Structures are given as structure tokens and as C-alpha cells.
Amino acid sequence: MDRLYRRFVQPGDLVFDVGAHVGDRVASFRRLGARVVAIEPQPAMVRVLRLLYGLSRSVTVEQTAVGSDQGRARMMINVDNPTVSSLSSAFVDAARDAPGWETQRWTKSAAIAITTLDTLIEGHGQPSFIKLDVEGFEAEALQGLSRAVPALSFEFTTIQRDVALACIARCSSLGYVSFNAALGESHALLDDWLDAREIARWLKALPPEANSGDIYARIA
């Protein structure tokens, strides 16, 4: 993980970890010497983040979701696997009984606050890197970013390729020209950086069993 993120994060950089969950990426960014804004809406996970990093001067925890506008929304909670809790009803509908997702159930919900990436940048400064992992809500989150930062990543799933394709289109409109990807938790990028059309073609060609991964975008 550190070897992967070292391509995007240098000592002293500011990083936004959107969908920080319980902080595995936060730990990596800290090891690389970055300052981190850990953004997570779920109270139970926020408690873990504050337990682990509450005394760290290099980590700020924001209890909020990220979307296209400020406000409030209802999050669908997966009690047994809270890392796939989501603001996207389309994501939950796509996941129900899809291969590899058969055991996942969203049985509770909670009202949570939503902010935008632009608002977070106003409050904390411009990050060098943004990591987005928000379970089908990535395209909405990118709509709340009006100016490109040097690099970012967003999660994709093969049950919702349309969301990832919308993210690629949004990144292109913001000025990102180079794209790469890592499958699952491999932390291994493709051999070559691709343009927007090429990464979209790669995504469409993935077999369903590839399941998920992250797409990386940079402005140069």
C-alpha cells in the first residue's frame, strides 16, 4: 500500500481520505509523512478513527459524507459489513443477490450530513491527493469538486460500471489526462498509464468476477 501511494503522496502533502472507514489508508498516508483529513460519516467508524488518531496532529477527522451539494441524506447501513454502507440506493439495488454479494444486507439506515470536496478544500486547503471510496456515490462526490487536484482515486465495482464511467468523464472534464487502475486490494497499477478512452475500454472489458478496484487519475 505504501509503495502504491508513494507515487502520489510526498512528505508534508495534504491528503483527503474520503470514506476513511477504520483508517487503513490513513495509516499508510501518515507513514508517508502526509497530513490527512479522514472523512467518514458512520458514527461507529468515526469513534474508531478518533480512538486511533485523535491525538495525532497530522490527522483531522471529519464526520460527514461527501456529495454534490451540502445537506443531509439517509445512509443505508450494512450492519455486518459497514464498509459497504452507502448513500446510493442504486448501489444497494445492484448489489442485492449479485454474484459475490449474496450475503450482503442493508438492514438499517441513518440520517447523515453531506458536504462537498470544494467545501473541504476551503476549510483545510488543497490536497495533493484525494482517495474516494464511497460505495457507488463516487460520481456525486466528484460533482462537488470544481477544480482538479494533482491526483485522485475512486473505487469502481463491476456491478456498477456506469458509475465509474461517469467518474472518468467527470475527471476528463476537470482536466485529468492520465489514468491507471488497481484490481481489488492488489495495490498494483497497470503497466502503462492510459487516456480516458483507454481506461473506459479496460473497465468495460473486465469480467464480472473482477468485482472491484480503484481507478487513479492525474493531471499530467
Secondary structure in CASP SS format (residue, H / E / C, confidence):
PFRMAT SS
TARGET T0000
AUTHOR 0000-0000-0000
METHOD secondary structure of the structure
MODEL  1
M C 1.00
D H 1.00
R H 1.00
L H 1.00
Y H 1.00
R C 1.00
R C 1.00
F C 1.00
V C 1.00
Q C 1.00
P C 1.00
G C 1.00
D C 1.00
L E 1.00
V E 1.00
F E 1.00
D E 1.00
V E 1.00
G C 1.00
A C 1.00
H C 1.00
V C 1.00
G C 1.00
D H 1.00
R H 1.00
V H 1.00
A H 1.00
S H 1.00
F H 1.00
R H 1.00
R H 1.00
L C 1.00
G C 1.00
A C 1.00
R E 1.00
V E 1.00
V E 1.00
A E 1.00
I E 1.00
E C 1.00
P C 1.00
Q C 1.00
P H 1.00
A H 1.00
M H 1.00
V H 1.00
R H 1.00
V H 1.00
L H 1.00
R H 1.00
L H 1.00
L H 1.00
Y H 1.00
G C 1.00
L C 1.00
S C 1.00
R C 1.00
S C 1.00
V E 1.00
T E 1.00
V E 1.00
E E 1.00
Q C 1.00
T C 1.00
A E 1.00
V E 1.00
G C 1.00
S C 1.00
D C 1.00
Q C 1.00
G E 1.00
R E 1.00
A E 1.00
R E 1.00
M E 1.00
M E 1.00
I E 1.00
N C 1.00
V C 1.00
D C 1.00
N C 1.00
P H 1.00
T H 1.00
V H 1.00
S C 1.00
S E 1.00
L C 1.00
S C 1.00
S H 1.00
A H 1.00
F H 1.00
V H 1.00
D H 1.00
A H 1.00
A H 1.00
R C 1.00
D C 1.00
A C 1.00
P C 1.00
G C 1.00
W C 1.00
E C 1.00
T C 1.00
Q C 1.00
R C 1.00
W C 1.00
T C 1.00
K E 1.00
S E 1.00
A E 1.00
A E 1.00
I E 1.00
A E 1.00
I E 1.00
T E 1.00
T C 1.00
L H 1.00
D H 1.00
T H 1.00
L H 1.00
I H 1.00
E H 1.00
G H 1.00
H H 1.00
G C 1.00
Q C 1.00
P C 1.00
S C 1.00
F E 1.00
I E 1.00
K E 1.00
L E 1.00
D C 1.00
V C 1.00
E C 1.00
G C 1.00
F C 1.00
E H 1.00
A H 1.00
E H 1.00
A H 1.00
L H 1.00
Q H 1.00
G C 1.00
L C 1.00
S C 1.00
R C 1.00
A C 1.00
V C 1.00
P C 1.00
A E 1.00
L E 1.00
S E 1.00
F E 1.00
E E 1.00
F E 1.00
T E 1.00
T H 1.00
I H 1.00
Q H 1.00
R H 1.00
D H 1.00
V H 1.00
A H 1.00
L H 1.00
A H 1.00
C H 1.00
I H 1.00
A H 1.00
R H 1.00
C H 1.00
S H 1.00
S H 1.00
L H 1.00
G C 1.00
Y C 1.00
V C 1.00
S E 1.00
F E 1.00
N E 1.00
A E 1.00
A E 1.00
L E 1.00
G C 1.00
E C 1.00
S C 1.00
H C 1.00
A C 1.00
L C 1.00
L C 1.00
D C 1.00
D C 1.00
W C 1.00
L E 1.00
D C 1.00
A H 1.00
R H 1.00
E H 1.00
I H 1.00
A H 1.00
R H 1.00
W H 1.00
L H 1.00
K H 1.00
A H 1.00
L C 1.00
P C 1.00
P H 1.00
E H 1.00
A H 1.00
N C 1.00
S E 1.00
G E 1.00
D E 1.00
I E 1.00
Y E 1.00
A E 1.00
R E 1.00
I C 1.00
A C 1.00
END
